[in-house]
Amino acid sequence: MTPQRRFTLAVIVTVLVVAYVVVPWVADLLEGLATYNPTAHEPKDVLRGERVRGPVDPGAWTPQSLVKTGLFVLLAVVWFMATSGGRPR
């Protein structure tokens, strides 16, 4: 595979991962900030904080969070392959 094709594949995978993982997370975060009322403590504040932090305990991970983590690993591998030029000519 040529370096240009590897780079193109890396860009495509990056766009897909960002669209699937990062954009919904940022949208939820901004939506939570927009409805945040710091004048009074509400029980939902604790739940919002846990949701923003994400699952920490590996036993609490859902299949969807495992897929998202796998996508980030795939993204790292693809970018490593795209940027490693192999042997110099």
C-alpha positions in Angstrom: 0.0 0.0 0.0 1.4 3.4 -0.9 2.0 6.1 1.7 -0.7 8.2 0.2 -3.3 5.5 0.4 -2.3 4.7 4.0 -2.7 8.4 4.9 -6.1 8.6 3.1 -7.2 5.5 5.1 -6.0 7.0 8.3 -8.0 10.2 7.6 -11.1 8.3 6.8 -10.9 6.2 9.9 -10.3 9.3 12.0 -13.3 11.1 10.6 -15.5 8.0 11.3 -14.2 7.6 14.9 -14.6 11.2 15.7 -18.1 11.3 14.2 -19.2 8.1 16.1 -17.4 8.6 19.5 -16.4 12.2 20.1 -19.2 14.2 18.6 -22.0 12.5 20.7 -19.9 12.8 23.9 -19.3 16.5 23.3 -23.0 17.1 22.5 -24.0 15.4 25.7 -21.5 17.4 27.7 -22.6 20.7 26.2 -26.3 19.8 26.7 -25.5 19.0 30.4 -23.7 22.3 30.8 -26.5 24.2 29.3 -29.0 22.8 31.8 -26.7 23.0 34.8 -28.0 25.1 37.7 -25.3 25.8 40.2 -27.5 27.6 42.7 -28.9 24.4 44.2 -27.6 20.8 44.5 -29.7 18.3 42.7 -29.4 14.5 42.7 -29.0 14.5 38.9 -25.7 16.4 39.4 -24.0 13.3 40.7 -25.3 11.2 37.8 -24.2 13.9 35.3 -20.7 13.9 36.8 -20.5 10.1 36.6 -21.7 10.2 33.0 -19.1 12.8 32.0 -16.3 10.9 33.7 -17.2 7.7 32.0 -16.9 4.1 33.2 -13.8 3.6 35.3 -14.4 0.1 36.6 -13.7 -2.4 33.8 -16.5 -4.6 35.1 -18.9 -1.7 34.5 -18.0 -1.3 30.9 -20.8 -1.8 28.4 -20.4 -3.4 25.0 -20.8 0.0 23.4 -18.0 1.5 25.5 -15.8 -1.5 24.5 -16.5 -0.8 20.9 -15.6 2.9 21.3 -12.3 1.9 23.1 -11.6 -0.5 20.3 -12.2 2.2 17.7 -9.6 4.4 19.4 -7.1 1.5 19.4 -7.8 0.9 15.7 -7.3 4.6 15.1 -3.9 4.6 16.8 -2.8 1.5 14.8 -4.0 3.0 11.5 -2.1 6.3 12.2 1.0 4.4 13.2 0.9 2.5 10.0 0.3 5.6 8.0 3.1 7.6 9.5 5.7 4.8 9.7 7.5 5.0 6.4 9.3 1.7 6.6 12.9 1.5 5.5 14.5 4.6 4.0 15.3 4.2 0.3 
